[in-house]
Amino acid sequence: MGFVSGIQQVGIGCSDSPARFKWLRQTFGIDVQIFDDEAQAPLMTPYTGGQVQSRRAILAMNMNGGGGAEIWQFTSRKGEKGPTMQWGDLGINAVKLKSNNPTLAQEEIRENQACSPLSKDPLGNETFWLQDEDANTYQVVYDDSWFKNKVFMQGGFCGTIIGVSNVDLSIAFYQNGLGINEIVYDVTGTFDDLGEAYKGQKFRRALLRYKNPNTAPFSKLLGDIQIELIQSLDRKPVKLFENRFWGDLGFIHLCFDVPNLERLKGNLQKFRYQLTVDSGDTFDMGESGGRFAYVEDPDGTLIEMVETHKVPILKKFGWYLNLKKRGQDKPLPYWMLALMGLNKVKD
């Protein structure tokens, strides 16, 4: 069993969570609501100015496969907008969404949403970019790990692009600390796929991949992981969440689904990466629950880890799965995961 079993979700801080959920449904098919919870966040005070803040959180997924979006909105204060992201700024620069045919995905998405022209990533695969109303950047990339089997599929999140100050230190964090150990590429130069505004600017980019062995409860649904690290070599980057709260506007964290959080905690500590937040036991999220913890990457980007204990399978019938009783060492059957799709939200 690996330390992680896929990307569970990426946290997206916004000022209108229902509107952001609607945009994600219509744009990427992220339309299965796992929970919609309003509560305080007492354990996150290290990242919310030392004061307990209230929030609304909606977790939604695309049942074709891939991780979900945790759509996060302060209810106790107004979320603050950050600086305009430039490639290489410290933090989550963009989120990767999976497709088995980016060309068809672009044709489908651009009917309702402006997209960049198709370009080639460093592997030579077709890709394109788009932004939401808060100027958060999304990249559609090729991926071949799927929960369902269709001729054409647009799926959920399969990775992120993270701005770093030192690629080598960040590779060590993901490889040693989290076990995401395959280096697909590590290249330095100028890149056309980053857009016209960055032509001539020099970057170092490294792509790490985790081929999911499907040995944990949700691994079949979540699929493989792509973590791209990008370091600007021509400018000093800014920290995207400098002097702002976790939960303010933007990509607030990258969350991995973890089958054994205590085991992962021990491995992180072995390499001197310390948890900054740890719920210690089951943390209730209303319709779901689990143990969660946070660790910072070498530049302070927040990485969340969740060991799921309770998840709704059929909410309208009150059917919830208790993973503390079932265990974390084997994948859930296809039919059981597929039932979660009945929690789909229609416009």
Rosetta silent file (secondary structure, phi, psi, omega in degrees, C-alpha in Angstrom):
SEQUENCE: MGFVSGIQQVGIGCSDSPARFKWLRQTFGIDVQIFDDEAQAPLMTPYTGGQVQSRRAILAMNMNGGGGAEIWQFTSRKGEKGPTMQWGDLGINAVKLKSNNPTLAQEEIRENQACSPLSKDPLGNETFWLQDEDANTYQVVYDDSWFKNKVFMQGGFCGTIIGVSNVDLSIAFYQNGLGINEIVYDVTGTFDDLGEAYKGQKFRRALLRYKNPNTAPFSKLLGDIQIELIQSLDRKPVKLFENRFWGDLGFIHLCFDVPNLERLKGNLQKFRYQLTVDSGDTFDMGESGGRFAYVEDPDGTLIEMVETHKVPILKKFGWYLNLKKRGQDKPLPYWMLALMGLNKVKD
SCORE:     score description
SCORE:     0.000 S_00000001
   1 L     0.000  132.361  178.725    0.000    0.000    0.000 S_00000001
   2 L   -78.689  171.502  178.216    1.332    3.436   -0.928 S_00000001
   3 L   -70.782  -34.959  179.560    1.358    6.468    1.326 S_00000001
   4 L  -122.967  157.567 -178.281   -1.280    8.236   -0.808 S_00000001
   5 L  -126.192   24.287  178.718   -4.122    6.831   -2.891 S_00000001
   6 L   128.873  169.483  172.328   -4.890    9.730   -5.199 S_00000001
   7 E   -83.314  117.433  178.138   -5.808   13.395   -5.102 S_00000001
   8 E   -75.328  -44.829 -179.691   -8.965   13.659   -3.054 S_00000001
   9 E  -168.673  165.292  168.585   -9.587   17.337   -3.808 S_00000001
  10 E  -117.433  129.829  178.373   -8.122   20.783   -4.313 S_00000001
  11 E   -78.109  131.838 -178.432   -9.447   23.524   -2.051 S_00000001
  12 E  -123.438  105.144  176.287  -10.769   26.570   -3.915 S_00000001
  13 E   -74.605  131.985 -177.751  -11.409   29.673   -1.833 S_00000001
  14 L  -148.196  172.886 -179.531  -14.200   31.805   -3.310 S_00000001
  15 L  -101.093   -8.928 -179.074  -16.768   34.449   -2.401 S_00000001
  16 L  -147.125   90.172 -174.052  -19.842   32.575   -3.736 S_00000001
  17 H   -65.158  -40.288  176.932  -19.650   28.806   -3.272 S_00000001
  18 H   -62.005  -38.594  179.479  -22.958   27.902   -5.011 S_00000001
  19 H   -67.628  -39.174  178.680  -21.942   29.950   -8.070 S_00000001
  20 H   -68.202  -37.738  176.351  -18.474   28.342   -8.182 S_00000001
  21 H   -62.058  -42.702  178.801  -20.035   24.879   -7.866 S_00000001
  22 H   -62.173  -42.126  179.398  -22.348   25.684  -10.773 S_00000001
  23 H   -63.010  -42.168  179.437  -19.392   26.831  -12.905 S_00000001
  24 H   -67.282  -35.611  175.553  -17.463   23.638  -12.143 S_00000001
  25 H   -62.680  -50.755 -173.935  -20.520   21.519  -12.983 S_00000001
  26 H   -72.794  -28.633 -175.538  -21.138   23.220  -16.293 S_00000001
  27 H   -89.572  -44.564 -172.288  -17.483   23.480  -17.303 S_00000001
  28 H  -121.303    1.342 -178.600  -15.917   20.208  -16.139 S_00000001
  29 L    70.921   23.872  176.314  -18.802   17.959  -15.111 S_00000001
  30 L   -85.303   84.558 -164.357  -17.817   18.113  -11.427 S_00000001
  31 L  -128.584    4.943  177.649  -21.426   17.564  -10.418 S_00000001
  32 E  -100.325  113.178 -175.873  -21.643   14.856   -7.721 S_00000001
  33 E   -85.882  118.380  178.378  -21.984   16.504   -4.321 S_00000001
  34 E   -85.306  -43.139  172.921  -20.316   14.531   -1.543 S_00000001
  35 E  -154.532  160.621  172.678  -21.091   17.041    1.195 S_00000001
  36 E  -139.991  105.628 -167.185  -22.256   20.609    1.802 S_00000001
  37 E  -130.134  134.002  173.903  -21.261   21.618    5.313 S_00000001
  38 E  -115.325  126.426 -177.274  -21.343   24.854    7.313 S_00000001
  39 E  -167.245  176.909  171.724  -19.255   24.980   10.471 S_00000001
  40 E   -86.307  161.655  179.294  -16.343   26.631   12.243 S_00000001
  41 L  -121.323   70.647 -173.490  -12.733   25.668   11.475 S_00000001
  42 H   -67.389  -27.827 -177.125  -11.100   25.682   14.956 S_00000001
  43 H   -79.047  -11.974 -175.827   -8.092   23.556   14.002 S_00000001
  44 H   -97.562   13.924 -178.768   -7.016   25.923   11.224 S_00000001
  45 H   -59.274  -26.272  174.635   -6.296   28.943   13.443 S_00000001
  46 H   -59.944  -20.163 -177.315   -2.541   28.779   12.619 S_00000001
  47 H  -117.372    9.122  178.464   -3.592   29.856    9.126 S_00000001
  48 L  -129.167   42.452  173.958   -6.562   32.124    9.963 S_00000001
  49 L    69.539   20.049  179.215   -4.917   34.836   12.035 S_00000001
  50 L    78.632    3.877 -179.719   -5.170   32.953   15.322 S_00000001
  51 L  -119.287  145.780  177.686   -8.959   33.267   15.347 S_00000001
  52 L   -72.640  127.610  178.864  -11.618   30.645   14.669 S_00000001
  53 L  -113.230  152.211  176.553  -13.359   31.355   11.381 S_00000001
  54 E  -101.109  150.245 -177.107  -16.632   29.986   10.015 S_00000001
  55 E  -151.894  162.571  167.606  -16.999   28.606    6.529 S_00000001
  56 E  -113.904  132.742 -179.997  -19.188   26.757    4.078 S_00000001
  57 E  -129.206  130.261  176.017  -17.527   23.864    2.230 S_00000001
  58 E  -118.823  124.297  174.474  -18.918   21.891   -0.718 S_00000001
  59 E  -105.520  125.629 -178.292  -17.076   18.802   -1.946 S_00000001
  60 E  -136.161  152.143 -175.088  -17.968   17.717   -5.483 S_00000001
  61 E  -137.683  164.594  171.408  -16.568   15.159   -7.919 S_00000001
  62 L  -107.659  119.955 -172.701  -16.729   13.943  -11.528 S_00000001
  63 L   -77.490   -0.637  169.442  -17.631   10.252  -11.550 S_00000001
  64 L   -67.629  -27.185 -179.761  -15.685    9.568  -14.733 S_00000001
  65 L   138.070  156.655 -179.725  -12.651    9.629  -12.451 S_00000001
  66 L   108.508  169.510  179.381  -10.230   12.003  -10.769 S_00000001
  67 E   -77.354  169.462 -176.298  -10.153   14.103   -7.635 S_00000001
  68 E  -104.727 -174.950  176.781  -12.796   16.594   -6.590 S_00000001
  69 E  -115.608  127.405  169.821  -13.108   20.263   -5.738 S_00000001
  70 E   -98.267  104.588 -174.792  -13.600   21.483   -2.182 S_00000001
  71 E   -88.047  115.111 -162.994  -15.372   24.775   -2.790 S_00000001
  72 E  -122.371  126.603 -178.124  -14.634   26.860    0.287 S_00000001
  73 E  -135.858  127.812  172.152  -16.210   30.148    1.369 S_00000001
  74 E   -62.845  139.629  169.632  -15.778   32.166    4.549 S_00000001
  75 L  -112.760   -6.726 -179.306  -19.063   32.959    6.295 S_00000001
  76 L  -102.674   -8.941  179.663  -17.430   34.929    9.143 S_00000001
  77 L  -160.154  170.138  176.470  -15.469   37.371    6.963 S_00000001
  78 L   -89.621  126.937  178.529  -14.979   38.424    3.365 S_00000001
  79 L   -65.007  137.357 -177.712  -12.344   36.417    1.534 S_00000001
  80 L   -92.767  143.549  177.255   -9.431   38.521    0.303 S_00000001
  81 L   -82.473  143.045 -179.513   -8.145   38.494   -3.251 S_00000001
  82 L   -97.964 -173.071  178.028   -4.482   37.747   -3.786 S_00000001
  83 L   -69.259  157.540  174.480   -1.897   38.975   -6.279 S_00000001
  84 L   -65.835  123.587 -176.222   -2.238   38.159   -9.963 S_00000001
  85 L   -67.913  133.572  167.432   -0.514   34.822  -10.395 S_00000001
  86 L  -118.847  145.619 -176.861    2.579   34.640  -12.553 S_00000001
  87 L   -54.221  129.891 -179.726    4.156   31.305  -13.392 S_00000001
  88 L    98.466  -10.770  174.303    6.569   30.295  -10.667 S_00000001
  89 L   -60.822  148.672 -170.608    4.945   32.272   -7.866 S_00000001
  90 E   -77.494  119.378 -176.568    5.048   30.251   -4.654 S_00000001
  91 E   134.047 -171.564  179.617    1.895   28.233   -4.157 S_00000001
  92 E   -78.163  111.591 -178.982   -0.586   26.404   -6.362 S_00000001
  93 E   -81.628  -36.308 -176.616   -0.369   28.104   -9.775 S_00000001
  94 E  -159.969  160.623  176.139   -2.910   25.911  -11.582 S_00000001
  95 E  -112.158  138.068  178.515   -4.970   22.735  -11.298 S_00000001
  96 E   -96.326  131.028  173.641   -4.746   19.913  -13.856 S_00000001
  97 E  -112.890  143.080 -172.951   -7.938   18.222  -15.085 S_00000001
  98 E   -90.790  145.449  173.753   -7.836   14.911  -16.871 S_00000001
  99 E  -148.986  146.559  173.490   -9.123   14.107  -20.337 S_00000001
 100 L   -90.458   -0.944  175.888   -8.554   11.199  -22.677 S_00000001
 101 L  -156.865   85.971 -178.298   -8.838   13.620  -25.611 S_00000001
 102 H   -57.549  -29.633  178.667   -7.947   17.279  -24.851 S_00000001
 103 H   -62.872  -48.337  177.826   -8.889   18.333  -28.398 S_00000001
 104 H   -67.120  -35.698  178.587  -12.488   17.153  -27.958 S_00000001
 105 H   -61.840  -41.557  178.985  -12.531   18.526  -24.419 S_00000001
 106 H   -63.918  -42.690  179.275  -11.612   21.973  -25.705 S_00000001
 107 H   -60.620  -39.044 -179.026  -14.339   21.857  -28.348 S_00000001
 108 H   -72.348  -45.188 -175.355  -16.906   20.930  -25.708 S_00000001
 109 H   -71.161  -39.204 -173.162  -15.799   23.429  -23.051 S_00000001
 110 L   -72.272   -5.086  171.773  -15.298   26.447  -25.309 S_00000001
 111 L   -64.586  -27.839 -178.102  -18.987   26.402  -26.266 S_00000001
 112 L  -124.272   -5.956 -172.557  -19.602   28.024  -22.869 S_00000001
 113 L  -148.612  132.819  178.673  -16.167   29.131  -21.676 S_00000001
 114 L   -65.615  136.095  179.660  -13.196   30.913  -23.271 S_00000001
 115 L  -128.767  157.222  172.739  -10.143   28.659  -23.619 S_00000001
 116 L   -71.774  162.928  171.377   -6.566   29.166  -24.764 S_00000001
 117 L   -62.947  155.979  173.899   -5.512   27.706  -28.127 S_00000001
 118 L   -62.714  141.899  175.971   -4.296   24.123  -28.056 S_00000001
 119 E  -140.748 -179.858  179.821   -0.572   23.820  -27.370 S_00000001
 120 E  -110.924  131.343  175.453    1.936   21.071  -26.617 S_00000001
 121 L   -79.742  176.463 -177.862    3.187   20.344  -23.111 S_00000001
 122 L   -59.640  -16.754  175.835    6.820   19.268  -22.518 S_00000001
 123 L   -88.803   -6.995 -177.353    5.810   15.664  -23.276 S_00000001
 124 L    89.500    5.155  178.012    4.327   16.662  -26.635 S_00000001
 125 L   -84.631  148.832  178.522    0.731   16.026  -25.539 S_00000001
 126 E   -71.037  142.784 -179.612   -2.028   18.484  -26.438 S_00000001
 127 E  -151.915  163.894  173.042   -3.184   20.765  -23.643 S_00000001
 128 E  -155.790  168.848 -172.384   -5.086   24.014  -23.080 S_00000001
 129 E  -127.755  155.745  170.811   -5.884   26.479  -20.319 S_00000001
 130 E  -156.484  167.503 -177.680   -8.867   28.425  -18.986 S_00000001
 131 E  -131.994  152.232  173.115   -9.748   30.557  -15.973 S_00000001
 132 L   -89.800 -172.591 -174.468  -12.717   31.005  -13.666 S_00000001
 133 L   -67.479  -20.232  177.409  -14.159   34.354  -12.570 S_00000001
 134 L   -95.120   11.616  179.554  -11.476   34.768   -9.883 S_00000001
 135 L    66.801   22.868  169.363   -8.709   34.220  -12.467 S_00000001
 136 L   -72.469  137.783 -173.016   -7.812   30.789  -11.076 S_00000001
 137 E  -100.648  134.392  178.771   -6.057   28.838  -13.826 S_00000001
 138 E  -123.086  139.016  177.936   -7.048   25.323  -14.943 S_00000001
 139 E  -119.647  129.308  174.155   -5.137   23.094  -17.364 S_00000001
 140 E   -95.111  124.735 -174.427   -6.715   20.189  -19.235 S_00000001
 141 E  -128.741  162.254  176.358   -4.149   17.412  -19.765 S_00000001
 142 E   -76.677  138.478  176.023   -4.070   13.902  -21.144 S_00000001
 143 L  -150.527  145.248 -176.856   -4.509   11.092  -18.635 S_00000001
 144 L  -118.552   19.824  176.285   -5.207    7.384  -19.096 S_00000001
 145 L  -109.813  116.250 -171.276   -6.411    6.337  -15.605 S_00000001
 146 L  -135.367  150.751  174.616  -10.207    6.216  -15.472 S_00000001
 147 L   -85.125  -41.881  177.730  -13.020    4.903  -13.315 S_00000001
 148 L  -101.532  173.132 -176.937  -15.477    4.612  -16.197 S_00000001
 149 L  -131.147  100.812  179.716  -14.885    3.414  -19.740 S_00000001
 150 L  -133.385  164.456  177.392  -16.128    5.667  -22.536 S_00000001
 151 L   -64.502  -44.826  177.956  -14.889    6.730  -25.955 S_00000001
 152 L  -127.560  132.520  178.751  -14.486   10.322  -24.739 S_00000001
 153 L  -138.133  133.839  165.619  -14.126   11.378  -21.137 S_00000001
 154 E  -109.048  128.566 -174.730  -13.564   14.638  -19.335 S_00000001
 155 E  -119.988 -164.758 -178.060  -12.720   13.979  -15.704 S_00000001
 156 E   -87.905 -156.433 -175.044  -11.849   15.627  -12.428 S_00000001
 157 E   -76.601  134.037  176.249   -8.585   16.857  -10.971 S_00000001
 158 E  -120.786   -2.157 -179.161   -5.481   14.756  -11.555 S_00000001
 159 E   176.411 -174.953  179.468   -2.798   17.167  -10.425 S_00000001
 160 E  -142.745  160.867  167.207   -1.516   20.660   -9.823 S_00000001
 161 E  -109.557  121.645 -174.118    1.202   23.022  -10.974 S_00000001
 162 E  -117.704  123.388  175.390    3.035   24.337   -7.921 S_00000001
 163 E   -74.649  132.255 -175.807    5.410   27.289   -7.971 S_00000001
 164 L  -134.376  160.567  177.453    8.598   26.597   -6.018 S_00000001
 165 L   -93.450  -18.882 -179.293   11.836   28.365   -5.161 S_00000001
 166 L  -151.337  105.755 -175.751   14.006   25.264   -5.510 S_00000001
 167 H   -58.715  -39.209 -177.432   12.878   22.317   -7.632 S_00000001
 168 H   -62.417  -43.785  178.958   15.358   19.916   -6.023 S_00000001
 169 H   -64.880  -37.092 -178.815   14.080   20.558   -2.496 S_00000001
 170 H   -73.187  -37.608  174.877   10.481   20.163   -3.648 S_00000001
 171 H   -58.497  -44.161 -179.996   11.188   16.924   -5.524 S_00000001
 172 H   -60.386  -39.558  179.616   12.692   15.531   -2.303 S_00000001
 173 H   -61.560  -49.939 -176.414    9.553   16.511   -0.364 S_00000001
 174 H   -72.435  -37.136  179.966    7.155   14.753   -2.738 S_00000001
 175 H   -72.373  -54.312 -175.118    9.366   11.725   -3.355 S_00000001
 176 H   -76.623  -46.097 -174.835   10.595   11.053    0.173 S_00000001
 177 H   -74.361  -42.434 -172.550    7.743   12.469    2.220 S_00000001
 178 H  -111.466  -10.287  177.694    4.717   11.437    0.166 S_00000001
 179 L    79.665   17.213  175.635    6.033    8.646   -2.067 S_00000001
 180 L   -90.891   89.303 -159.430    5.236   10.372   -5.398 S_00000001
 181 L  -110.294   -6.820 -178.374    8.490    9.204   -6.852 S_00000001
 182 E   -86.348  121.375  175.081    8.437    8.911  -10.660 S_00000001
 183 E   -91.980  110.576 -179.148   10.113   11.839  -12.448 S_00000001
 184 E   -79.127  -43.363  172.217    8.500   12.041  -15.887 S_00000001
 185 E  -152.776  156.059  174.607   10.555   15.054  -16.951 S_00000001
 186 E  -145.947   98.571 -169.466   12.897   17.639  -15.461 S_00000001
 187 E  -129.757  150.263  178.167   13.597   20.309  -18.073 S_00000001
 188 E  -126.842  136.082  178.787   14.934   23.870  -18.157 S_00000001
 189 E   158.889 -155.703  174.494   14.273   26.423  -20.889 S_00000001
 190 L  -108.143  151.059 -170.030   11.506   28.513  -22.420 S_00000001
 191 L  -137.318  123.951 -179.072    8.075   27.002  -23.044 S_00000001
 192 H   -69.462  -29.507 -174.027    5.412   27.925  -25.581 S_00000001
 193 H   -71.436  -12.437  179.830    2.569   26.258  -23.675 S_00000001
 194 H   -80.229   -7.565  175.506    2.816   28.802  -20.824 S_00000001
 195 L   107.521  160.587 -176.270    1.405   31.529  -23.064 S_00000001
 196 H   -57.746  -37.048 -175.682    2.528   34.566  -25.072 S_00000001
 197 H   -64.882  -16.855 -176.006    3.214   36.670  -21.966 S_00000001
 198 H  -112.110   11.511  178.283    5.983   34.256  -20.925 S_00000001
 199 L   -63.349  129.873 -179.761    7.760   33.826  -24.249 S_00000001
 200 L    90.707  -16.486  177.940   11.477   34.109  -23.690 S_00000001
 201 L   -80.097  143.085 -173.755   11.219   33.697  -19.915 S_00000001
 202 L  -101.237  134.285  179.944   13.249   30.831  -18.512 S_00000001
 203 E  -136.717  157.106  164.309   11.831   28.208  -16.163 S_00000001
 204 E  -109.714  129.539 -178.178   12.736   24.857  -14.700 S_00000001
 205 E  -128.172  133.749  177.042    9.835   22.407  -14.791 S_00000001
 206 E  -131.880  133.269  177.891    9.639   18.924  -13.308 S_00000001
 207 E  -110.899  121.874  175.164    6.690   16.551  -13.551 S_00000001
 208 E  -104.904  142.504 -178.546    6.258   13.880  -10.885 S_00000001
 209 E  -132.848  145.778  173.151    3.780   11.060  -11.372 S_00000001
 210 E  -123.291  113.130  176.713    2.247    8.418   -9.159 S_00000001
 211 L   -82.982  112.014 -171.071    0.773    5.420  -10.973 S_00000001
 212 L   -69.370  121.931  179.494   -2.024    4.347   -8.672 S_00000001
 213 L   -79.676   -1.369  177.315   -1.848    0.650   -7.733 S_00000001
 214 L    57.132   50.826 -179.825   -5.556    0.686   -6.756 S_00000001
 215 L  -114.393    6.370 -179.098   -4.993   -0.840   -3.343 S_00000001
 216 L  -122.340  166.205 -171.586   -6.994    1.648   -1.227 S_00000001
 217 L   -52.872  -44.809 -172.894  -10.781    2.267   -0.955 S_00000001
 218 L  -107.215    8.674 -172.894  -11.087    5.179   -3.417 S_00000001
 219 H   -63.720  -34.281  178.505   -8.006    4.637   -5.588 S_00000001
 220 H   -62.579  -37.482 -179.686   -9.963    3.279   -8.580 S_00000001
 221 H   -76.660  -40.161 -172.702  -12.038    6.451   -8.674 S_00000001
 222 H   -77.660  -34.972  175.510   -9.226    8.939   -7.984 S_00000001
 223 L    76.651 -163.214 -175.239   -6.703    7.559  -10.500 S_00000001
 224 L   -75.687  166.993 -177.263   -3.103    8.622  -11.103 S_00000001
 225 E  -120.026  136.869  171.989   -1.399   11.773   -9.791 S_00000001
 226 E  -125.177  117.930  175.825    0.543   14.447  -11.702 S_00000001
 227 E  -116.550  114.049  177.659    2.477   17.049   -9.686 S_00000001
 228 E  -103.625  129.245  177.063    4.275   19.640  -11.786 S_00000001
 229 E  -105.279  134.318 -178.906    6.837   21.904  -10.127 S_00000001
 230 E  -131.801  128.346 -178.885    7.739   25.181  -11.796 S_00000001
 231 E  -122.120  123.215  176.189   10.585   27.496  -10.820 S_00000001
 232 E   -77.303  130.550 -179.161   11.075   30.915  -12.398 S_00000001
 233 L  -104.620   -2.713 -177.009   14.726   31.528  -13.225 S_00000001
 234 L  -113.117   -7.553 -177.218   14.346   35.140  -14.424 S_00000001
 235 L  -148.697  157.940  175.881   12.397   36.775  -11.578 S_00000001
 236 L   -84.343  120.261 -176.925   11.931   36.593   -7.838 S_00000001
 237 L   -73.986  157.017  172.379    8.567   34.919   -7.168 S_00000001
 238 L  -102.027  156.850  176.590    5.967   36.201   -4.737 S_00000001
 239 E   -89.353  120.404 -170.769    4.163   34.010   -2.233 S_00000001
 240 L   -64.341  -27.543  179.415    0.525   33.802   -3.329 S_00000001
 241 L  -111.683   24.483  174.596   -0.835   33.566    0.235 S_00000001
 242 L   -61.670  127.064  177.895    1.588   35.995    1.875 S_00000001
 243 L    59.094   27.766  174.414   -0.317   37.952    4.576 S_00000001
 244 L  -128.836  166.185 -179.328   -3.574   36.228    3.664 S_00000001
 245 L   -92.678  148.295  162.517   -5.668   33.536    5.327 S_00000001
 246 L   -57.753  129.002 -175.132   -6.147   29.942    4.285 S_00000001
 247 L   106.055  -16.276  173.208   -9.639   30.137    2.801 S_00000001
 248 L   -67.965  175.255 -171.254   -9.092   33.451    1.010 S_00000001
 249 L   -65.070  134.753  178.802   -9.646   33.535   -2.751 S_00000001
 250 E   127.871 -173.800  176.481   -7.546   31.125   -4.780 S_00000001
 251 E   -81.534  111.279 -168.522   -6.290   27.550   -4.571 S_00000001
 252 E   -92.363  -25.876  177.486   -5.904   27.098   -0.824 S_00000001
 253 E  -164.600  160.751  169.946   -4.546   23.545   -0.561 S_00000001
 254 E  -110.210  126.326 -174.180   -3.843   20.284   -2.358 S_00000001
 255 E  -115.512  125.413  175.678   -5.441   17.325   -0.582 S_00000001
 256 E   -99.660  138.949  170.050   -4.328   13.706   -0.887 S_00000001
 257 E   -78.491  129.870 -171.130   -6.521   10.758    0.024 S_00000001
 258 L  -127.064  124.935  179.881   -4.498    8.670    2.482 S_00000001
 259 L   -75.319  -25.429 -178.631   -5.232    5.059    3.513 S_00000001
 260 L  -146.704   93.947 -173.891   -3.148    5.215    6.719 S_00000001
 261 H   -69.666  -34.030  178.850   -2.451    8.697    8.033 S_00000001
 262 H   -64.026  -38.633  177.740   -0.471    7.536   11.066 S_00000001
 263 H   -65.401  -43.591  178.624    1.880    5.642    8.746 S_00000001
 264 H   -65.525  -40.380  177.736    2.306    8.674    6.503 S_00000001
 265 H   -57.062  -44.385  178.804    2.876   10.922    9.528 S_00000001
 266 H   -62.870  -38.560  179.004    5.714    8.648   10.647 S_00000001
 267 H   -67.817  -43.069  177.996    7.292    8.726    7.202 S_00000001
 268 H   -59.481  -44.273 -179.032    7.101   12.532    6.999 S_00000001
 269 H   -65.156  -32.288  177.835    8.711   12.851   10.414 S_00000001
 270 H   -59.774  -33.916  179.118   11.480   10.477    9.353 S_00000001
 271 L   -99.661   14.734  174.420   12.447   13.043    6.722 S_00000001
 272 L    67.523   33.253  169.619   11.893   15.946    9.156 S_00000001
 273 L  -104.502  117.764 -173.819    8.642   17.193    7.685 S_00000001
 274 L  -101.045  140.606  172.910    6.354   18.041   10.612 S_00000001
 275 E   -67.125  139.199  176.545    2.558   18.181   10.615 S_00000001
 276 E  -100.928  -21.236  176.548    1.260   21.670   11.369 S_00000001
 277 E  -141.327  139.907  176.920   -2.363   20.589   11.934 S_00000001
 278 E  -152.082  116.514 -179.591   -3.695   17.169   12.957 S_00000001
 279 L   -68.210  -23.032  173.643   -7.301   16.439   13.894 S_00000001
 280 L    78.269  -26.623 -179.277   -6.047   13.311   15.685 S_00000001
 281 L  -154.932 -169.824 -178.612   -9.323   11.443   15.313 S_00000001
 282 L   -63.903  124.439  175.990  -12.478   11.502   13.220 S_00000001
 283 E  -104.257  121.845 -174.402  -13.426   15.075   12.331 S_00000001
 284 E   -78.169  127.081  175.098  -17.119   15.394   11.513 S_00000001
 285 L  -114.695   33.908  179.474  -17.987   17.111    8.221 S_00000001
 286 L    76.871  -88.100 -177.484  -21.728   16.570    8.549 S_00000001
 287 L   -88.981   -4.719  176.474  -22.318   14.056    5.753 S_00000001
 288 L  -146.975  173.809 -179.628  -18.773   12.709    5.852 S_00000001
 289 E  -166.948  162.017  179.121  -15.915   12.440    8.277 S_00000001
 290 E   173.232  177.540  172.904  -12.307   11.417    8.728 S_00000001
 291 E   -92.008  133.829  177.901   -8.950   12.287   10.182 S_00000001
 292 E  -130.030  155.863  178.694   -7.181   15.150    8.473 S_00000001
 293 E  -150.829  162.966  178.086   -3.766   16.754    8.789 S_00000001
 294 E  -128.946  147.156  170.635   -1.641   19.405    7.085 S_00000001
 295 E  -138.169  152.773  177.980    2.016   19.681    6.205 S_00000001
 296 E  -100.488  141.415  171.133    3.809   22.499    4.373 S_00000001
 297 L   -73.257  176.122 -175.926    5.991   21.987    1.313 S_00000001
 298 L   -58.722  -16.774  178.803    9.449   23.667    1.435 S_00000001
 299 L  -107.702    8.262  176.860    7.864   26.991    0.356 S_00000001
 300 L    90.026    4.342  175.036    4.888   26.861    2.717 S_00000001
 301 L   -66.305  133.561 -173.558    2.260   25.599    0.254 S_00000001
 302 E   -82.333  125.873  176.067   -0.385   23.742    2.258 S_00000001
 303 E  -113.541  118.845  177.708   -0.744   20.014    1.635 S_00000001
 304 E   -97.106  148.020  176.532   -3.752   18.370    3.257 S_00000001
 305 E  -131.567  128.588 -176.532   -3.983   14.628    3.938 S_00000001
 306 E  -126.889  125.965  169.324   -7.301   12.925    4.690 S_00000001
 307 E   -99.994  106.889 -173.477   -7.961    9.407    5.930 S_00000001
 308 E   -75.018  131.198  177.782  -11.651    8.976    5.133 S_00000001
 309 E  -111.045  -31.615 -176.884  -13.756    7.251    7.795 S_00000001
 310 E  -141.373  133.579  179.806  -17.313    8.014    6.686 S_00000001
 311 E  -145.581  140.006  178.268  -18.692    8.863    3.263 S_00000001
 312 E   -74.778  132.227  174.319  -22.248    9.085    1.878 S_00000001
 313 E   -99.459  -50.610  174.205  -23.107    6.474   -0.736 S_00000001
 314 E  -134.114   93.612 -173.009  -26.841    7.208   -1.109 S_00000001
 315 H   -62.901  -38.987 -174.367  -27.697   10.286    0.940 S_00000001
 316 H   -67.802  -18.808  175.603  -31.431   10.281    0.194 S_00000001
 317 H  -105.178    4.806  179.409  -31.705    6.811    1.719 S_00000001
 318 L    68.076   31.693 -177.949  -29.304    7.568    4.567 S_00000001
 319 E   -98.369  113.180 -179.466  -26.728    5.027    3.358 S_00000001
 320 E  -122.196  144.891  179.645  -23.240    5.863    4.603 S_00000001
 321 E   -98.261  127.892  178.236  -20.087    3.763    4.401 S_00000001
 322 E  -101.527  103.872 -177.352  -18.042    3.316    7.596 S_00000001
 323 H   -81.399  -15.353  176.499  -14.443    2.701    6.559 S_00000001
 324 H   -67.725  -31.396  177.286  -13.196    2.434   10.141 S_00000001
 325 H   -82.764  -37.619 -174.999  -15.067   -0.870   10.332 S_00000001
 326 H   -78.664  -35.022 -176.992  -14.282   -2.006    6.792 S_00000001
 327 L   101.265  165.539 -172.780  -10.602   -1.084    6.719 S_00000001
 328 L  -114.049    8.320 -167.861   -8.383    0.886    4.326 S_00000001
 329 L  -102.135   14.275  176.739   -6.347   -1.889    2.711 S_00000001
 330 L  -153.583  151.068 -177.557   -8.462   -2.800   -0.305 S_00000001
 331 L   -71.935  146.487  172.787  -10.397   -0.938   -3.015 S_00000001
 332 L   -68.278  147.930  178.633  -14.138   -0.511   -2.778 S_00000001
 333 L   -65.144  152.664 -177.058  -16.060   -2.465   -5.421 S_00000001
 334 H   -55.174  -45.075 -174.312  -16.992   -0.622   -8.586 S_00000001
 335 H   -62.316  -35.082 -178.686  -20.726   -0.870   -7.961 S_00000001
 336 H   -70.736  -43.265  176.377  -20.444    0.746   -4.531 S_00000001
 337 H   -63.756  -39.717 -177.707  -18.392    3.678   -5.805 S_00000001
 338 H   -62.320  -30.315  179.374  -20.730    4.072   -8.784 S_00000001
 339 H   -62.469  -25.261  177.871  -23.699    4.547   -6.431 S_00000001
 340 H   -60.586  -26.580  179.325  -22.131    7.815   -5.289 S_00000001
 341 H   -63.492  -16.139  177.514  -23.030    9.139   -8.750 S_00000001
 342 H   -73.182   -8.953  174.921  -26.681    9.160   -7.698 S_00000001
 343 H   -88.760   21.262 -178.667  -25.820   12.226   -5.602 S_00000001
 344 E   -65.217  138.737  176.824  -25.458   14.200   -8.838 S_00000001
 345 L  -100.266  125.553 -179.250  -26.658   17.814   -8.806 S_00000001
 346 L  -105.212  143.753  178.392  -28.541   18.887  -11.929 S_00000001
 347 L   -80.747    0.000    0.000  -28.912   22.466  -13.127 S_00000001
